[in-house]
Amino acid sequence: MPLPIDRIERLIALDPNDATLHFALGQACLEAGRFAEAVSALERAIALTPRYTAAYWPLGKALEGAGRLADAIPAYERGIAVGKETGDVIPTSKMQARLKRLRRQSPPGGSSNPD
C-alpha cells in the first residue's frame, strides 16, 4: 500500500534532497489526479538525480494529465535517452510506446518531431 501524500511530504521535510521521496510523492499525486503537484515532485526527483529513468515515465503521464502534451513529448524523449544510457529497459520501452502513440495523435504540422 502506497504511503499517503501527507506522510511523504513530512518525510521530504526531513530529507528534502531524497530523490526517491520526491518520486514517491509524484507517483502518489499522479494516482490522486493531482497532476501539477505530480509534475513538480517528479521534476524535483529528476533535478536531484538526472539519470533517474523511472521518474521520466510518470512525469510524462502527469504532464499529459495536466493537458501539457507539448511538454510531455520532450519529457518522454529525455527519459528515453537516459534509459538508453543507463540500460533501464522497462521504463524506456514504456516511454517509447507512449511517445509513438502521442506522435500519431499529434496534428500534422504540430510541434513534435517525427521519428
Buried (B, 14 or more C-beta within 10 A) or exposed (E): EEBEBEEBBEBBEEEEEBBBBBBBBBBBBBEEEBBEBBBBBBBBBBEBBEEBBBBBBBBBBBBBBBEBBEBBBBBBBBBBBBBEEBEBEEBBEBBBEBBEEBBEEBEEEEEBEEE
